[in-house]
Amino acid sequence: MHREDAWNILLEYSREERTRKHGIAVEATMQAYAKLLHEDVEKWGITGLLHDFDWEIHPTEELHPREGSKLLAARGVPEDIRYAILCHAPFLGMEYTSKMDRAIFACDELSGFVIACALVKPDRSLSAIEPSSVRKKMKDKAFARAVNRDDLIKGAADLGVELDEHIRFVAEALKPVAQELGVAP
């Protein structure tokens, strides 16, 4: 599977721009972690790009991403990518079997939260993101209320990094795709 194939799957199932942007964001953070950990950058990026591809057709925990995994299997998406995608959904109770499984969970919610933090900065810039400001926003339950704060903390811990380090890394990883995401680098 190549990135273009994954992009076409995302386009087919995701009509909303925000779903596509989220896929691009998680793709970028997964690629950055793959580089850092000397893993397969394309595979990790595809995992990030596709992790929520089915959300619009399966918008419940009962279906997403379980049913999406079946669609990906029919498209020939490798099992390790499908398994990692299942791991990004903690309610499924999947056991991590690889670094990629841990990374997708850690990158999913935090990438969106960091972008939300950048969007409320005066310059809408990822460069303005500091771990302290992200932590402050984490305490504000009305801000990005759909994001589970415990998952943000658990994701970093599961990766074996401090939360502040993870926040800095994710903000930096998003800079190359910042304009596509509607923020400044």
Residue frames as a rotation matrix with the C-alpha (Angstrom) as fourth column:
MET 1
0.584 0.812 0.000 0.00
0.812 -0.584 0.000 0.00
0.000 0.000 -1.000 0.00
HIS 2
-0.578 -0.739 0.346 1.21
0.750 -0.648 -0.133 3.47
0.323 0.183 0.929 -0.88
ARG 3
-0.753 0.231 -0.616 0.25
0.269 -0.746 -0.609 6.89
-0.600 -0.624 0.500 0.40
GLU 4
-0.805 0.454 -0.383 -1.73
-0.587 -0.517 0.623 7.68
0.085 0.726 0.682 -2.76
ASP 5
-0.509 0.624 -0.593 -3.87
0.234 0.763 0.602 4.56
0.828 0.168 -0.535 -2.25
ALA 6
-0.507 0.277 -0.816 -4.56
0.856 0.056 -0.513 5.57
-0.097 -0.959 -0.265 1.35
TRP 7
-0.858 0.171 -0.485 -5.41
-0.132 -0.985 -0.112 9.13
-0.497 -0.032 0.867 0.32
ASN 8
-0.710 0.611 -0.351 -7.91
-0.434 0.013 0.901 7.83
0.555 0.792 0.256 -2.22
ILE 9
-0.384 0.567 -0.729 -9.58
0.707 0.688 0.163 5.68
0.594 -0.453 -0.665 0.45
LEU 10
-0.640 0.110 -0.760 -9.78
0.586 -0.569 -0.576 8.70
-0.496 -0.815 0.300 2.75
LEU 11
-0.877 0.300 -0.376 -11.32
-0.444 -0.804 0.395 10.80
-0.184 0.513 0.838 -0.03
GLU 12
-0.643 0.638 -0.423 -13.84
-0.015 0.542 0.840 8.09
0.765 0.547 -0.339 -0.85
TYR 13
-0.121 0.599 -0.792 -15.18
0.824 0.505 0.256 7.73
0.553 -0.622 -0.555 2.69
SER 14
-0.194 -0.040 -0.980 -14.54
0.803 -0.580 -0.136 11.16
-0.563 -0.814 0.145 4.21
ARG 15
0.203 0.386 0.900 -16.45
0.857 -0.514 0.028 14.04
0.473 0.766 -0.436 2.70
GLU 16
0.968 0.213 -0.132 -15.85
0.250 -0.793 0.556 16.50
0.014 -0.571 -0.821 5.54
GLU 17
0.460 -0.826 0.324 -12.76
-0.149 -0.432 -0.889 18.66
0.875 0.361 -0.322 5.30
ARG 18
0.321 -0.346 0.882 -12.14
-0.936 -0.254 0.242 18.42
0.141 -0.903 -0.406 9.05
THR 19
0.840 -0.024 0.542 -11.91
-0.133 0.959 0.249 14.62
-0.526 -0.281 0.802 8.86
ARG 20
0.778 -0.573 0.256 -9.40
0.471 0.263 -0.842 14.88
0.415 0.776 0.475 6.03
LYS 21
0.349 -0.652 0.673 -7.39
-0.501 -0.737 -0.454 17.54
0.792 -0.179 -0.584 7.84
HIS 22
0.574 -0.106 0.812 -7.32
-0.765 0.284 0.578 15.40
-0.292 -0.953 0.082 10.97
GLY 23
0.912 -0.241 0.332 -5.99
0.317 0.928 -0.196 12.49
-0.261 0.284 0.923 8.91
ILE 24
0.552 -0.731 0.401 -3.25
0.215 -0.340 -0.915 14.71
0.806 0.592 -0.031 7.47
ALA 25
0.381 -0.381 0.842 -2.32
-0.813 -0.571 0.109 15.93
0.440 -0.727 -0.528 10.95
VAL 26
0.677 -0.107 0.728 -2.06
-0.457 0.715 0.530 12.45
-0.577 -0.691 0.435 12.43
GLU 27
0.881 -0.416 0.225 -0.18
0.440 0.549 -0.711 11.29
0.172 0.725 0.667 9.33
ALA 28
0.439 -0.741 0.508 2.42
-0.239 -0.641 -0.729 14.03
0.866 0.198 -0.459 9.89
THR 29
0.329 -0.304 0.894 2.89
-0.944 -0.121 0.306 13.21
0.015 -0.945 -0.327 13.56
MET 30
0.844 -0.003 0.536 3.11
-0.079 0.989 0.129 9.48
-0.531 -0.151 0.834 12.88
GLN 31
0.779 -0.600 0.181 5.73
0.332 0.150 -0.931 10.06
0.532 0.786 0.316 10.16
ALA 32
0.306 -0.675 0.672 7.77
-0.655 -0.662 -0.366 12.19
0.691 -0.328 -0.644 12.55
TYR 33
0.450 -0.116 0.885 7.70
-0.774 0.444 0.452 9.50
-0.446 -0.888 0.110 15.23
ALA 34
0.953 -0.122 0.276 8.59
0.231 0.884 -0.406 6.84
-0.195 0.451 0.871 12.66
LYS 35
0.539 -0.802 0.256 11.68
-0.046 -0.332 -0.942 8.87
0.841 0.496 -0.216 11.67
LEU 36
0.229 -0.426 0.875 12.65
-0.924 -0.379 0.057 9.33
0.307 -0.822 -0.481 15.30
LEU 37
0.378 0.045 0.925 12.24
-0.630 0.744 0.222 5.63
-0.678 -0.666 0.310 16.07
HIS 38
-0.624 -0.675 -0.395 13.80
-0.722 0.305 0.621 4.40
-0.298 0.672 -0.678 12.78
GLU 39
-0.260 0.660 0.705 10.56
0.240 0.752 -0.614 2.77
-0.935 0.009 -0.354 11.66
ASP 40
-0.572 0.125 0.811 8.77
0.819 0.150 0.555 2.62
-0.052 0.981 -0.188 8.29
VAL 41
-0.842 0.162 -0.514 7.79
-0.033 -0.967 -0.251 6.25
-0.538 -0.194 0.820 7.65
GLU 42
-0.727 0.601 -0.332 5.34
-0.516 -0.159 0.842 5.50
0.453 0.783 0.426 4.85
LYS 43
-0.408 0.577 -0.708 3.56
0.489 0.793 0.364 2.73
0.771 -0.198 -0.606 6.77
TRP 44
-0.564 0.169 -0.809 3.24
0.769 -0.250 -0.588 4.85
-0.302 -0.953 0.011 9.91
GLY 45
-0.892 0.226 -0.392 2.01
-0.305 -0.940 0.152 7.80
-0.334 0.255 0.907 7.85
ILE 46
-0.607 0.691 -0.393 -0.62
-0.225 0.324 0.919 5.67
0.762 0.646 -0.041 6.12
THR 47
-0.436 0.420 -0.796 -1.79
0.823 0.544 -0.164 4.46
0.363 -0.727 -0.583 9.53
GLY 48
-0.690 0.128 -0.713 -2.25
0.375 -0.779 -0.503 8.04
-0.619 -0.614 0.489 10.67
LEU 49
-0.877 0.335 -0.345 -3.95
-0.480 -0.593 0.646 9.10
0.012 0.732 0.681 7.46
LEU 50
-0.473 0.693 -0.544 -6.46
-0.166 0.537 0.827 6.24
0.865 0.482 -0.139 7.56
HIS 51
-0.960 -0.025 -0.279 -7.16
0.238 0.450 -0.861 5.91
0.147 -0.893 -0.426 11.29
ASP 52
-0.493 0.828 -0.266 -10.50
0.033 -0.288 -0.957 7.79
-0.869 -0.481 0.114 11.13
PHE 53
-0.974 0.041 -0.223 -11.34
-0.227 -0.167 0.959 7.26
0.002 0.985 0.172 7.44
ASP 54
-0.591 0.772 -0.234 -14.64
0.482 0.571 0.665 5.56
0.646 0.280 -0.710 8.36
TRP 55
-0.877 0.212 -0.431 -15.83
0.344 -0.348 -0.872 7.98
-0.334 -0.913 0.232 11.06
GLU 56
-0.695 0.630 -0.347 -18.45
-0.692 -0.717 0.085 9.61
-0.195 0.299 0.934 8.84
ILE 57
-0.140 0.667 -0.732 -20.09
-0.599 0.531 0.599 6.28
0.788 0.522 0.326 7.95
HIS 58
0.175 0.130 -0.976 -19.47
0.587 0.782 0.209 4.62
0.790 -0.610 0.060 11.35
PRO 59
-0.203 -0.324 0.924 -19.78
-0.279 -0.885 -0.371 7.47
0.938 -0.334 0.089 13.89
THR 60
0.722 0.450 0.525 -20.29
-0.629 0.114 0.769 5.30
0.286 -0.886 0.365 16.98
GLU 61
-0.219 -0.816 0.535 -18.04
-0.945 0.314 0.093 3.27
-0.244 -0.485 -0.840 19.25
GLU 62
0.347 0.418 0.839 -20.02
-0.245 0.904 -0.350 0.18
-0.905 -0.084 0.416 18.29
LEU 63
0.930 0.117 0.349 -18.90
0.293 0.337 -0.895 0.52
-0.222 0.934 0.279 14.66
HIS 64
0.677 -0.704 0.213 -15.77
-0.275 -0.511 -0.815 2.72
0.683 0.493 -0.539 14.46
PRO 65
-0.081 -0.401 -0.912 -13.08
-0.962 -0.209 0.177 1.59
-0.262 0.892 -0.369 13.76
ARG 66
-0.325 -0.036 0.945 -14.08
-0.187 0.982 -0.026 -2.08
-0.927 -0.185 -0.326 13.90
GLU 67
0.597 0.631 0.495 -16.23
0.378 0.322 -0.868 -1.96
-0.707 0.705 -0.046 10.75
GLY 68
0.761 -0.399 -0.512 -13.72
-0.622 -0.675 -0.397 0.30
-0.187 0.621 -0.762 9.04
SER 69
-0.246 -0.891 0.381 -11.05
-0.697 0.436 0.569 -2.33
-0.673 -0.126 -0.729 9.60
LYS 70
0.037 0.357 0.933 -13.15
0.376 0.860 -0.344 -4.78
-0.926 0.364 -0.102 7.59
LEU 71
0.949 0.300 -0.101 -13.39
0.049 -0.457 -0.888 -2.29
-0.312 0.838 -0.448 4.73
LEU 72
0.367 -0.894 -0.255 -9.62
-0.897 -0.413 0.157 -1.81
-0.246 0.171 -0.954 4.81
ALA 73
-0.267 -0.428 0.863 -9.04
-0.230 0.898 0.374 -5.57
-0.936 -0.099 -0.339 4.79
ALA 74
0.528 0.568 0.631 -11.16
0.496 0.397 -0.772 -5.83
-0.689 0.721 -0.073 1.64
ARG 75
0.956 -0.223 -0.190 -8.88
-0.293 -0.706 -0.644 -3.17
0.009 0.672 -0.741 0.08
GLY 76
0.623 -0.743 -0.246 -5.76
0.506 0.622 -0.598 -5.15
0.597 0.248 0.763 0.92
VAL 77
0.415 -0.476 0.776 -4.52
-0.662 -0.742 -0.101 -2.87
0.624 -0.472 -0.623 3.67
PRO 78
-0.369 -0.671 -0.643 -1.88
-0.053 0.706 -0.707 -4.79
0.928 -0.227 -0.296 5.66
GLU 79
0.397 0.594 -0.699 -2.92
0.581 0.427 0.693 -6.31
0.710 -0.681 -0.176 8.96
ASP 80
-0.352 -0.583 -0.733 -0.40
0.936 -0.216 -0.278 -4.36
0.003 -0.783 0.621 11.04
ILE 81
-0.926 0.121 0.359 -1.88
-0.043 -0.975 0.219 -1.06
0.376 0.187 0.907 9.82
ARG 82
-0.005 0.999 -0.053 -5.41
-0.128 0.052 0.990 -2.28
0.992 0.011 0.127 10.51
TYR 83
0.213 0.039 -0.976 -4.43
0.845 0.494 0.204 -3.49
0.490 -0.869 0.072 13.97
ALA 84
-0.787 -0.546 -0.286 -2.79
0.617 -0.695 -0.371 -0.18
0.004 -0.468 0.884 14.86
ILE 85
-0.651 0.632 0.422 -5.93
-0.277 -0.714 0.642 1.63
0.707 0.301 0.640 13.71
LEU 86
0.351 0.765 -0.540 -7.94
0.306 0.452 0.838 -0.53
0.885 -0.459 -0.075 16.10
CYS 87
-0.152 -0.518 -0.842 -5.47
0.965 0.105 -0.239 0.41
0.212 -0.849 0.484 18.87
HIS 88
-0.865 -0.178 0.470 -6.26
0.138 -0.983 -0.118 4.11
0.483 -0.037 0.875 18.51
ALA 89
0.046 0.958 0.284 -9.71
-0.491 -0.226 0.841 3.37
0.870 -0.178 0.460 19.96
PRO 90
-0.782 -0.512 0.356 -9.16
-0.542 0.277 -0.793 2.62
0.308 -0.813 -0.494 23.67
PHE 91
-0.026 0.874 0.485 -12.75
-0.932 0.154 -0.327 1.43
-0.361 -0.461 0.811 24.13
LEU 92
0.564 0.188 -0.804 -11.88
-0.601 0.761 -0.244 -1.66
0.566 0.621 0.542 22.06
GLY 93
0.716 -0.293 0.633 -9.36
-0.531 0.358 0.768 -2.80
-0.452 -0.886 0.101 24.68
MET 94
0.862 -0.448 -0.237 -6.71
0.046 0.535 -0.844 -3.82
0.505 0.716 0.482 22.15
GLU 95
0.651 -0.746 -0.140 -3.28
0.353 0.134 0.926 -4.85
-0.672 -0.652 0.351 23.45
TYR 96
0.624 -0.541 -0.564 -0.35
-0.751 -0.615 -0.240 -2.96
-0.217 0.573 -0.790 21.96
THR 97
0.789 -0.402 0.464 1.90
0.410 0.908 0.089 -5.25
-0.457 0.120 0.881 19.94
SER 98
0.054 -0.780 0.624 4.16
0.957 -0.138 -0.255 -2.64
0.284 0.611 0.739 18.33
LYS 99
-0.692 -0.370 -0.621 5.51
0.516 -0.854 -0.066 0.88
-0.506 -0.365 0.781 18.66
MET 100
-0.889 0.391 0.240 3.13
0.018 -0.494 0.869 1.87
0.459 0.777 0.432 15.86
ASP 101
-0.027 0.913 -0.407 0.15
0.702 0.307 0.643 0.76
0.712 -0.269 -0.649 17.98
ARG 102
-0.030 -0.068 -0.997 1.30
0.923 -0.384 -0.002 3.01
-0.383 -0.921 0.074 20.83
ALA 103
-0.870 -0.448 -0.206 2.11
0.339 -0.847 0.409 5.93
-0.358 0.286 0.889 18.57
ILE 104
-0.614 0.688 0.387 -1.27
0.316 -0.236 0.919 6.09
0.724 0.686 -0.072 16.82
PHE 105
0.346 0.723 -0.598 -3.06
0.869 -0.008 0.494 6.32
0.353 -0.691 -0.631 20.15
ALA 106
-0.096 -0.487 -0.868 -0.61
0.793 -0.564 0.229 8.95
-0.601 -0.667 0.441 21.40
CYS 107
-0.926 -0.378 0.024 -0.75
0.301 -0.695 0.653 11.06
-0.230 0.611 0.757 18.23
ASP 108
-0.383 0.848 0.366 -4.47
0.802 0.109 0.587 10.95
0.458 0.519 -0.722 17.51
GLU 109
0.587 0.738 -0.332 -6.02
0.802 -0.475 0.362 13.15
0.110 -0.479 -0.871 20.18
LEU 110
0.125 -0.587 -0.800 -2.96
0.566 -0.620 0.543 15.29
-0.815 -0.521 0.255 20.87
SER 111
-0.771 -0.410 0.487 -2.54
0.628 -0.367 0.686 16.39
-0.103 0.835 0.540 17.26
GLY 112
-0.023 0.860 0.511 -6.09
0.692 -0.355 0.628 17.72
0.721 0.368 -0.587 17.19
PHE 113
0.672 0.261 -0.693 -5.72
0.728 -0.409 0.551 19.33
-0.140 -0.874 -0.465 20.60
VAL 114
-0.305 -0.868 -0.392 -2.48
0.636 -0.492 0.595 21.09
-0.709 -0.068 0.702 19.63
ILE 115
-0.696 0.127 0.707 -4.11
0.609 -0.417 0.675 22.44
0.380 0.900 0.213 16.47
ALA 116
0.430 0.903 0.002 -7.07
0.718 -0.343 0.606 23.68
0.548 -0.259 -0.796 18.51
CYS 117
0.398 -0.379 -0.835 -4.62
0.699 -0.465 0.544 25.45
-0.594 -0.800 0.080 20.84
ALA 118
-0.701 -0.698 0.147 -2.88
0.604 -0.471 0.643 27.07
-0.380 0.540 0.751 17.85
LEU 119
-0.320 0.657 0.682 -6.19
0.745 -0.270 0.610 28.26
0.585 0.704 -0.404 16.40
VAL 120
0.742 0.626 -0.241 -6.92
0.633 -0.533 0.561 30.36
0.223 -0.569 -0.792 19.49
LYS 121
-0.142 -0.846 -0.513 -3.49
0.775 -0.418 0.474 32.03
-0.616 -0.330 0.715 19.49
PRO 122
0.357 0.300 -0.885 -3.45
-0.124 -0.924 -0.363 35.58
-0.926 0.239 -0.293 18.06
ASP 123
-0.227 -0.527 -0.819 -1.18
-0.893 -0.223 0.391 34.49
-0.388 0.820 -0.420 15.18
ARG 124
0.786 0.616 0.061 -2.79
-0.563 0.752 -0.344 31.04
-0.257 0.236 0.937 14.85
SER 125
0.258 -0.846 -0.466 0.71
-0.765 0.116 -0.633 29.62
0.590 0.520 -0.617 14.94
LEU 126
0.834 -0.082 -0.546 2.18
0.264 0.928 0.264 26.29
0.485 -0.364 0.795 15.96
SER 127
-0.199 -0.973 0.114 5.37
0.401 -0.187 -0.897 28.16
0.894 -0.133 0.428 16.85
ALA 128
-0.263 0.186 0.947 3.44
-0.680 -0.732 -0.045 29.85
0.684 -0.656 0.319 19.66
ILE 129
0.729 0.596 -0.337 2.57
-0.236 0.681 0.693 26.49
0.642 -0.426 0.637 21.23
GLU 130
-0.476 -0.792 0.383 4.25
-0.696 0.073 -0.714 25.81
0.537 -0.606 -0.586 24.56
PRO 131
-0.544 0.254 -0.799 3.60
0.390 0.921 0.028 22.77
0.743 -0.296 -0.600 26.72
SER 132
-0.891 0.194 -0.411 2.50
0.345 -0.299 -0.890 25.03
-0.295 -0.934 0.200 29.57
SER 133
-0.616 0.703 -0.354 -0.21
-0.748 -0.663 -0.015 26.65
-0.245 0.256 0.935 27.44
VAL 134
-0.348 0.473 -0.810 -1.43
-0.408 0.701 0.585 23.25
0.844 0.534 -0.051 26.24
ARG 135
-0.718 0.049 -0.695 -1.54
0.570 0.614 -0.546 21.98
0.400 -0.787 -0.469 29.82
LYS 136
-0.872 0.424 -0.246 -3.52
-0.159 -0.721 -0.675 25.07
-0.463 -0.549 0.696 30.81
LYS 137
-0.379 0.747 -0.546 -6.04
-0.893 -0.142 0.427 24.38
0.242 0.650 0.721 28.03
MET 138
-0.575 0.135 -0.807 -6.25
0.073 0.991 0.114 20.77
0.815 0.007 -0.579 29.20
LYS 139
-0.886 0.217 -0.409 -7.64
0.425 0.028 -0.905 22.06
-0.184 -0.976 -0.117 32.49
ASP 140
-0.589 0.698 -0.407 -10.35
-0.671 -0.703 -0.237 24.03
-0.452 0.134 0.882 30.67
LYS 141
-0.599 0.375 0.708 -13.05
0.300 0.924 -0.236 21.39
-0.743 0.071 -0.666 30.19
ALA 142
0.509 0.817 -0.272 -15.04
0.062 -0.350 -0.935 23.66
-0.858 0.459 -0.229 27.85
PHE 143
0.125 -0.569 -0.813 -12.09
-0.909 -0.394 0.136 23.87
-0.397 0.722 -0.566 25.43
ALA 144
-0.363 -0.237 -0.901 -12.05
-0.739 0.663 0.123 21.06
0.568 0.710 -0.416 22.83
ARG 145
-0.057 0.423 0.904 -14.45
-0.960 0.224 -0.166 19.22
-0.273 -0.878 0.393 25.11
ALA 146
0.850 0.408 -0.334 -14.55
-0.500 0.824 -0.266 16.07
0.167 0.393 0.904 22.97
VAL 147
0.073 -0.916 -0.394 -10.88
-0.323 0.352 -0.879 15.39
0.944 0.191 -0.270 23.74
ASN 148
0.916 0.187 -0.356 -10.32
0.216 0.518 0.828 13.01
0.339 -0.835 0.434 26.63
ARG 149
0.535 -0.732 0.423 -7.56
-0.769 -0.629 -0.117 14.59
0.351 -0.262 -0.899 28.73
ASP 150
0.456 -0.351 0.818 -6.69
-0.487 0.671 0.559 11.27
-0.745 -0.654 0.135 30.35
ASP 151
0.821 -0.136 0.555 -5.99
0.490 0.667 -0.561 9.86
-0.294 0.732 0.614 26.88
LEU 152
0.768 -0.584 0.261 -3.55
-0.264 -0.661 -0.702 12.72
0.583 0.471 -0.662 26.19
ILE 153
0.287 -0.648 0.706 -1.61
-0.949 -0.095 0.300 11.84
-0.127 -0.756 -0.642 29.32
LYS 154
0.519 -0.020 0.855 -1.84
-0.157 0.981 0.118 8.07
-0.840 -0.195 0.506 28.79
GLY 155
0.980 -0.125 0.152 -0.67
0.175 0.204 -0.963 8.37
0.089 0.971 0.222 25.17
ALA 156
0.434 -0.869 0.238 2.57
-0.699 -0.492 -0.519 10.06
0.568 0.059 -0.821 26.16
ALA 157
0.135 -0.354 0.925 3.12
-0.866 0.412 0.284 7.59
-0.482 -0.839 -0.251 29.00
ASP 158
0.767 0.223 0.602 2.47
0.021 0.929 -0.370 4.63
-0.642 0.297 0.707 26.69
LEU 159
0.864 -0.498 0.076 5.10
0.029 -0.101 -0.995 6.01
0.503 0.861 -0.072 24.29
GLY 160
0.428 -0.719 -0.547 7.52
0.903 0.326 0.278 6.36
-0.021 -0.614 0.789 27.17
VAL 161
-0.520 -0.563 0.642 7.89
0.565 -0.791 -0.235 10.14
0.640 0.241 0.729 26.86
GLU 162
-0.681 0.267 -0.682 7.05
0.487 -0.531 -0.693 13.02
-0.547 -0.804 0.232 29.15
LEU 163
0.339 0.913 0.228 3.86
0.837 -0.182 -0.516 14.84
-0.430 0.366 -0.826 28.21
ASP 164
0.549 -0.163 -0.820 5.70
-0.181 -0.981 0.073 18.15
-0.816 0.109 -0.568 27.67
GLU 165
-0.586 -0.810 -0.011 8.17
-0.269 0.181 0.946 16.45
-0.764 0.557 -0.324 25.33
HIS 166
-0.469 0.508 0.722 5.30
0.781 0.621 0.070 14.83
-0.413 0.597 -0.688 23.43
ILE 167
0.613 0.708 -0.350 3.49
0.495 -0.690 -0.529 18.18
-0.616 0.152 -0.773 23.08
ARG 168
0.149 -0.647 -0.747 6.64
-0.491 -0.705 0.513 19.88
-0.859 0.290 -0.423 21.73
PHE 169
-0.760 -0.492 0.424 7.29
0.043 0.613 0.789 16.99
-0.648 0.618 -0.445 19.34
VAL 170
-0.093 0.827 0.555 3.73
0.898 0.310 -0.311 16.95
-0.429 0.469 -0.772 17.98
ALA 171
0.671 0.329 -0.665 3.65
0.124 -0.934 -0.336 20.74
-0.731 0.143 -0.667 17.50
GLU 172
-0.215 -0.848 -0.485 6.93
-0.564 -0.297 0.770 20.57
-0.797 0.439 -0.414 15.59
ALA 173
-0.735 -0.057 0.675 5.76
0.350 0.821 0.451 17.60
-0.580 0.568 -0.584 13.50
LEU 174
0.261 0.944 0.201 2.66
0.775 -0.081 -0.627 19.51
-0.576 0.319 -0.752 12.41
LYS 175
0.051 -0.272 -0.961 4.58
-0.124 -0.956 0.264 22.52
-0.991 0.106 -0.083 11.06
PRO 176
-0.892 -0.452 0.022 5.28
-0.026 0.100 0.995 21.07
-0.452 0.886 -0.101 7.57
VAL 177
-0.601 0.744 0.290 1.52
0.706 0.325 0.630 20.61
0.375 0.584 -0.720 7.01
ALA 178
-0.655 0.306 -0.691 0.39
0.464 -0.558 -0.687 23.67
-0.597 -0.771 0.223 8.96
GLN 179
-0.777 0.358 -0.518 -1.08
-0.563 -0.764 0.315 25.54
-0.283 0.536 0.795 6.01
GLU 180
-0.658 0.548 -0.516 -3.13
-0.081 0.630 0.773 22.51
0.749 0.550 -0.369 4.98
LEU 181
-0.435 0.437 -0.787 -4.49
0.855 0.475 -0.209 22.44
0.282 -0.764 -0.580 8.53
GLY 182
0.450 0.673 0.587 -5.43
0.508 -0.734 0.451 26.13
0.734 0.095 -0.672 8.61
VAL 183
0.869 -0.268 -0.415 -2.71
0.276 -0.432 0.858 27.28
-0.410 -0.861 -0.302 11.00
ALA 184
0.683 -0.726 -0.075 0.67
-0.603 -0.504 -0.619 28.98
0.412 0.468 -0.782 10.63
PRO 185
0.403 -0.608 -0.684 3.90
0.355 0.793 -0.495 27.03
0.844 -0.043 0.535 11.13
